């Protein structure tokens, strides 16, 4: 593996980790802020807790969907798919030469 390929894989991994964090934190913060706003408006004290859990569930759902999308085809990275495609094309060309 070349250094450029290694660096690219590291950056992709860091981007994916960052995306997981953002997909978890944003719904929690937004939902908690809405709960806090509603608590102040309505004079209650429990909506911030309820909305925090709603945000956490939304965050877990986001991470689940993102993970499912990323790992839908395990063991096959884009680079491996491109290599397989080239092998298939080369095999087709060799078959055409034989005929």
Backbone as JSON Lines, residues from 0, in Angstrom:
{"i":0,"aa":"X","n":[0.85,-1.17,0.0],"ca":[0.0,0.0,0.0],"c":[0.9,1.24,0.0]}
{"i":1,"aa":"X","n":[0.6,2.13,-0.92],"ca":[1.39,3.35,-1.01],"c":[1.02,4.31,0.12]}
{"i":2,"aa":"X","n":[1.94,5.24,0.39],"ca":[1.7,6.23,1.45],"c":[0.49,7.09,1.14]}
{"i":3,"aa":"X","n":[0.28,7.46,-0.12],"ca":[-0.87,8.27,-0.49],"c":[-2.18,7.54,-0.21]}
{"i":4,"aa":"X","n":[-2.21,6.25,-0.53],"ca":[-3.41,5.45,-0.25],"c":[-3.66,5.35,1.24]}
{"i":5,"aa":"X","n":[-2.58,5.17,2.01],"ca":[-2.7,5.09,3.46],"c":[-3.24,6.4,4.03]}
{"i":6,"aa":"X","n":[-2.67,7.52,3.59],"ca":[-3.13,8.83,4.06],"c":[-4.59,9.06,3.72]}
{"i":7,"aa":"X","n":[-4.99,8.68,2.53],"ca":[-6.37,8.85,2.1],"c":[-7.31,8.02,2.98]}
{"i":8,"aa":"X","n":[-6.91,6.8,3.3],"ca":[-7.74,5.95,4.16],"c":[-7.84,6.53,5.57]}
{"i":9,"aa":"X","n":[-6.75,7.09,6.08],"ca":[-6.77,7.7,7.41],"c":[-7.72,8.89,7.43]}
{"i":10,"aa":"X","n":[-7.64,9.73,6.41],"ca":[-8.53,10.91,6.35],"c":[-9.99,10.5,6.21]}
{"i":11,"aa":"X","n":[-10.25,9.47,5.43],"ca":[-11.63,8.97,5.31],"c":[-12.14,8.46,6.65]}
{"i":12,"aa":"X","n":[-11.29,7.76,7.37],"ca":[-11.7,7.24,8.68],"c":[-11.98,8.38,9.66]}
{"i":13,"aa":"X","n":[-11.12,9.39,9.66],"ca":[-11.34,10.54,10.53],"c":[-12.63,11.28,10.16]}
{"i":14,"aa":"X","n":[-12.89,11.4,8.87],"ca":[-14.12,12.06,8.43],"c":[-15.35,11.26,8.87]}
{"i":15,"aa":"X","n":[-15.27,9.94,8.8],"ca":[-16.39,9.1,9.21],"c":[-16.62,9.22,10.72]}
{"i":16,"aa":"X","n":[-15.56,9.23,11.51],"ca":[-15.7,9.37,12.96],"c":[-16.32,10.72,13.31]}
{"i":17,"aa":"X","n":[-15.87,11.76,12.62],"ca":[-16.43,13.1,12.84],"c":[-17.9,13.13,12.48]}
{"i":18,"aa":"X","n":[-18.24,12.49,11.38],"ca":[-19.64,12.46,10.95],"c":[-20.51,11.72,11.97]}
{"i":19,"aa":"X","n":[-20.0,10.65,12.54],"ca":[-20.74,9.94,13.58],"c":[-21.0,10.87,14.78]}
{"i":20,"aa":"X","n":[-19.97,11.59,15.19],"ca":[-20.12,12.5,16.33],"c":[-21.14,13.59,16.06]}
{"i":21,"aa":"X","n":[-21.06,14.2,14.9],"ca":[-22.0,15.26,14.55],"c":[-23.42,14.73,14.47]}
{"i":22,"aa":"X","n":[-23.57,13.54,13.87],"ca":[-24.91,12.94,13.76],"c":[-25.51,12.57,15.1]}
{"i":23,"aa":"X","n":[-24.69,12.47,16.13],"ca":[-25.19,12.15,17.47],"c":[-25.44,13.42,18.29]}
{"i":24,"aa":"X","n":[-24.52,14.36,18.23],"ca":[-24.58,15.55,19.08],"c":[-25.64,16.55,18.64]}
{"i":25,"aa":"X","n":[-25.76,16.79,17.35],"ca":[-26.68,17.83,16.85],"c":[-28.14,17.56,17.27]}
{"i":26,"aa":"X","n":[-28.68,16.37,17.06],"ca":[-30.08,16.16,17.48],"c":[-30.27,16.3,19.0]}
{"i":27,"aa":"X","n":[-29.27,15.88,19.77],"ca":[-29.38,15.99,21.23],"c":[-29.4,17.46,21.64]}
{"i":28,"aa":"X","n":[-28.49,18.25,21.09],"ca":[-28.44,19.67,21.45],"c":[-29.7,20.42,21.01]}
{"i":29,"aa":"X","n":[-30.14,20.16,19.79],"ca":[-31.35,20.85,19.3],"c":[-32.58,20.46,20.11]}
{"i":30,"aa":"X","n":[-32.73,19.19,20.37],"ca":[-33.9,18.73,21.14],"c":[-33.85,19.27,22.57]}
{"i":31,"aa":"X","n":[-32.68,19.28,23.17],"ca":[-32.56,19.81,24.53],"c":[-32.86,21.31,24.56]}
{"i":32,"aa":"X","n":[-32.41,22.04,23.55],"ca":[-32.69,23.48,23.49],"c":[-34.19,23.73,23.34]}
{"i":33,"aa":"X","n":[-34.85,22.92,22.51],"ca":[-36.3,23.05,22.36],"c":[-36.99,22.73,23.68]}
{"i":34,"aa":"X","n":[-36.54,21.68,24.38],"ca":[-37.11,21.32,25.67],"c":[-36.91,22.41,26.7]}
{"i":35,"aa":"X","n":[-35.74,23.02,26.72],"ca":[-35.46,24.12,27.64],"c":[-36.36,25.33,27.34]}
{"i":36,"aa":"X","n":[-36.51,25.64,26.06],"ca":[-37.38,26.74,25.65],"c":[-38.82,26.47,26.09]}
{"i":37,"aa":"X","n":[-39.3,25.25,25.85],"ca":[-40.67,24.91,26.24],"c":[-40.85,24.92,27.75]}
{"i":38,"aa":"X","n":[-39.84,24.46,28.48],"ca":[-39.9,24.5,29.94],"c":[-40.06,25.94,30.44]}
{"i":39,"aa":"X","n":[-39.32,26.86,29.88],"ca":[-39.41,28.26,30.3],"c":[-40.76,28.86,29.91]}
{"i":40,"aa":"X","n":[-41.23,28.54,28.71],"ca":[-42.51,29.08,28.24],"c":[-43.69,28.55,29.03]}
{"i":41,"aa":"X","n":[-43.66,27.25,29.32],"ca":[-44.79,26.6,29.97],"c":[-44.66,26.52,31.48]}
{"i":42,"aa":"X","n":[-43.49,26.83,32.01],"ca":[-43.28,26.78,33.44],"c":[-43.14,25.36,33.99]}
{"i":43,"aa":"X","n":[-42.74,24.46,33.15],"ca":[-42.53,23.07,33.58],"c":[-41.04,22.84,33.82]}
{"i":44,"aa":"X","n":[-40.68,21.63,34.23],"ca":[-39.28,21.34,34.51],"c":[-38.84,19.98,34.0]}
{"i":45,"aa":"X","n":[-39.69,19.31,33.27],"ca":[-39.37,17.95,32.83],"c":[-39.21,17.82,31.31]}
{"i":46,"aa":"X","n":[-39.63,18.8,30.54],"ca":[-39.59,18.67,29.09],"c":[-38.16,18.62,28.54]}
{"i":47,"aa":"X","n":[-37.22,19.3,29.2],"ca":[-35.84,19.25,28.74],"c":[-35.3,17.82,28.83]}
{"i":48,"aa":"X","n":[-35.66,17.1,29.85],"ca":[-35.22,15.7,29.99],"c":[-35.87,14.82,28.94]}
{"i":49,"aa":"X","n":[-37.15,15.01,28.75],"ca":[-37.87,14.24,27.74],"c":[-37.3,14.51,26.34]}
{"i":50,"aa":"X","n":[-37.07,15.77,26.03],"ca":[-36.54,16.12,24.71],"c":[-35.1,15.66,24.53]}
{"i":51,"aa":"X","n":[-34.33,15.61,25.62],"ca":[-32.97,15.07,25.55],"c":[-33.01,13.63,25.07]}
{"i":52,"aa":"X","n":[-33.9,12.82,25.63],"ca":[-34.0,11.42,25.23],"c":[-34.53,11.27,23.81]}
{"i":53,"aa":"X","n":[-35.43,12.15,23.41],"ca":[-35.91,12.14,22.02],"c":[-34.74,12.44,21.08]}
{"i":54,"aa":"X","n":[-33.91,13.41,21.45],"ca":[-32.73,13.73,20.64],"c":[-31.73,12.59,20.6]}
{"i":55,"aa":"X","n":[-31.55,11.91,21.74],"ca":[-30.63,10.76,21.77],"c":[-31.13,9.64,20.87]}
{"i":56,"aa":"X","n":[-32.42,9.39,20.89],"ca":[-32.98,8.36,20.0],"c":[-32.81,8.75,18.54]}
{"i":57,"aa":"X","n":[-33.03,10.03,18.23],"ca":[-32.84,10.49,16.86],"c":[-31.37,10.36,16.45]}
{"i":58,"aa":"X","n":[-30.46,10.66,17.35],"ca":[-29.03,10.52,17.06],"c":[-28.64,9.07,16.81]}
{"i":59,"aa":"X","n":[-29.13,8.16,17.65],"ca":[-28.85,6.74,17.43],"c":[-29.41,6.27,16.1]}
{"i":60,"aa":"X","n":[-30.59,6.76,15.76],"ca":[-31.2,6.39,14.47],"c":[-30.33,6.9,13.32]}
{"i":61,"aa":"X","n":[-29.83,8.13,13.42],"ca":[-28.95,8.68,12.38],"c":[-27.69,7.84,12.23]}
{"i":62,"aa":"X","n":[-27.09,7.46,13.34],"ca":[-25.86,6.67,13.29],"c":[-26.14,5.28,12.71]}
{"i":63,"aa":"X","n":[-27.26,4.7,13.09],"ca":[-27.62,3.39,12.54],"c":[-27.78,3.46,11.03]}
{"i":64,"aa":"X","n":[-28.48,4.47,10.55],"ca":[-28.7,4.6,9.11],"c":[-27.38,4.87,8.38]}
{"i":65,"aa":"X","n":[-26.53,5.7,8.95],"ca":[-25.24,5.98,8.33],"c":[-24.36,4.73,8.31]}
{"i":66,"aa":"X","n":[-24.33,3.99,9.4],"ca":[-23.53,2.76,9.46],"c":[-24.04,1.73,8.46]}
{"i":67,"aa":"X","n":[-25.33,1.62,8.38],"ca":[-25.92,0.67,7.44],"c":[-25.55,1.04,6.0]}
{"i":68,"aa":"X","n":[-25.56,2.32,5.71],"ca":[-25.2,2.79,4.38],"c":[-23.73,2.55,4.07]}
{"i":69,"aa":"X","n":[-22.86,2.82,5.04],"ca":[-21.42,2.65,4.84],"c":[-21.03,1.19,4.73]}
{"i":70,"aa":"X","n":[-21.6,0.35,5.58],"ca":[-21.19,-1.05,5.63],"c":[-22.18,-1.99,4.98]}
{"i":71,"aa":"X","n":[-22.95,-1.49,4.02],"ca":[-23.95,-2.33,3.36],"c":[-23.31,-3.44,2.56]}
{"i":72,"aa":"X","n":[-22.09,-3.23,2.08],"ca":[-21.37,-4.25,1.31],"c":[-20.03,-4.5,2.0]}
{"i":73,"aa":"X","n":[-20.02,-5.31,3.08],"ca":[-18.79,-5.47,3.86],"c":[-17.66,-6.11,3.05]}
{"i":74,"aa":"X","n":[-16.46,-5.65,3.31],"ca":[-15.3,-6.23,2.66],"c":[-15.01,-5.66,1.29]}
{"i":75,"aa":"X","n":[-15.86,-4.79,0.8],"ca":[-15.66,-4.23,-0.53],"c":[-15.56,-2.72,-0.43]}
{"i":76,"aa":"X","n":[-14.36,-2.24,-0.53],"ca":[-14.19,-0.79,-0.57],"c":[-14.32,-0.35,-2.02]}
{"i":77,"aa":"X","n":[-14.42,0.93,-2.23],"ca":[-14.57,1.44,-3.58],"c":[-13.37,1.05,-4.43]}
{"i":78,"aa":"X","n":[-12.18,1.09,-3.84],"ca":[-10.97,0.72,-4.56],"c":[-11.02,-0.74,-4.98]}
{"i":79,"aa":"X","n":[-11.49,-1.6,-4.08],"ca":[-11.59,-3.02,-4.41],"c":[-12.61,-3.26,-5.52]}
{"i":80,"aa":"X","n":[-13.7,-2.51,-5.49],"ca":[-14.71,-2.64,-6.55],"c":[-14.14,-2.21,-7.89]}
{"i":81,"aa":"X","n":[-13.36,-1.13,-7.9],"ca":[-12.75,-0.67,-9.15],"c":[-11.75,-1.7,-9.67]}
{"i":82,"aa":"X","n":[-10.96,-2.3,-8.78],"ca":[-10.01,-3.34,-9.2],"c":[-10.74,-4.54,-9.78]}
{"i":83,"aa":"X","n":[-11.83,-4.94,-9.13],"ca":[-12.61,-6.08,-9.63],"c":[-13.2,-5.76,-11.0]}
{"i":84,"aa":"X","n":[-13.66,-4.54,-11.18],"ca":[-14.23,-4.12,-12.46],"c":[-13.17,-4.19,-13.56]}
{"i":85,"aa":"X","n":[-11.94,-3.71,-13.25],"ca":[-10.85,-3.78,-14.22],"c":[-10.49,-5.22,-14.55]}
{"i":86,"aa":"X","n":[-10.47,-6.09,-13.52],"ca":[-10.18,-7.51,-13.76],"c":[-11.23,-8.12,-14.67]}
{"i":87,"aa":"X","n":[-12.49,-7.8,-14.41],"ca":[-13.56,-8.33,-15.24],"c":[-13.45,-7.84,-16.69]}
{"i":88,"aa":"X","n":[-13.09,-6.56,-16.86],"ca":[-12.93,-6.02,-18.21],"c":[-11.76,-6.7,-18.92]}
{"i":89,"aa":"X","n":[-10.65,-6.88,-18.2],"ca":[-9.49,-7.55,-18.79],"c":[-9.81,-8.99,-19.14]}
{"i":90,"aa":"X","n":[-10.56,-9.67,-18.29],"ca":[-10.94,-11.06,-18.58],"c":[-11.83,-11.11,-19.82]}
{"i":91,"aa":"X","n":[-12.72,-10.14,-19.97],"ca":[-13.59,-10.08,-21.15],"c":[-12.8,-9.84,-22.41]}
{"i":92,"aa":"X","n":[-11.77,-8.99,-22.34],"ca":[-10.93,-8.72,-23.49],"c":[-10.13,-9.97,-23.88]}
{"i":93,"aa":"X","n":[-9.63,-10.72,-22.89],"ca":[-8.88,-11.92,-23.18],"c":[-9.78,-12.97,-23.82]}
{"i":94,"aa":"X","n":[-11.02,-13.06,-23.37],"ca":[-11.96,-14.0,-23.96],"c":[-12.25,-13.63,-25.4]}
{"i":95,"aa":"X","n":[-12.38,-12.33,-25.68],"ca":[-12.62,-11.86,-27.05],"c":[-11.45,-12.21,-27.95]}
{"i":96,"aa":"X","n":[-10.22,-12.14,-27.44],"ca":[-9.03,-12.46,-28.23],"c":[-8.99,-13.94,-28.56]}
{"i":97,"aa":"X","n":[-9.44,-14.78,-27.64],"ca":[-9.42,-16.23,-27.86],"c":[-10.41,-16.66,-28.93]}
{"i":98,"aa":"X","n":[-11.49,-15.95,-29.04],"ca":[-12.56,-16.33,-29.99],"c":[-12.25,-15.9,-31.34]}
